[in-house]
Amino acid sequence: MQTNLYVGNKAKLDFNLKDYSTKEEVLAAVDRIRYLGENTNTTGGLTVARLKVFDPAYDRRPNVDKIIVLITDGVPTYDADKLDDEVAAVKADGIRLVALGVSNKVRKLTKSI
């Protein structure tokens, strides 16, 4: 994956990895991301990743596997009713989805993914 995508009420692209050349620069960019205390919009994040991040027009390298690493608290609170359809669309587009849970509520979400 080439871009960091922050998701709260709206999905937001924070930076493009092509703008950094060292591990330290990437880690510094990650450190600048601020938690906004908003909803968990898993559906929106997956949609933006599928439609924008993996679009060749967004500098996606053509010969690199498409992978989403989803870090989640496991409780989608925004457009949760659309999550199963978006997960299906992600998979249909040949994108590998890896979920990392950061709370004890992740089990419910991972059943969808």
Helices and strands as residue ranges (DSSP letters): E 3-7, E 11-16, G 17-19, H 23-31, H 42-48, I 49-53, G 56-58, E 67-72, G 80-82, H 83-92, E 96-101, H 106-112
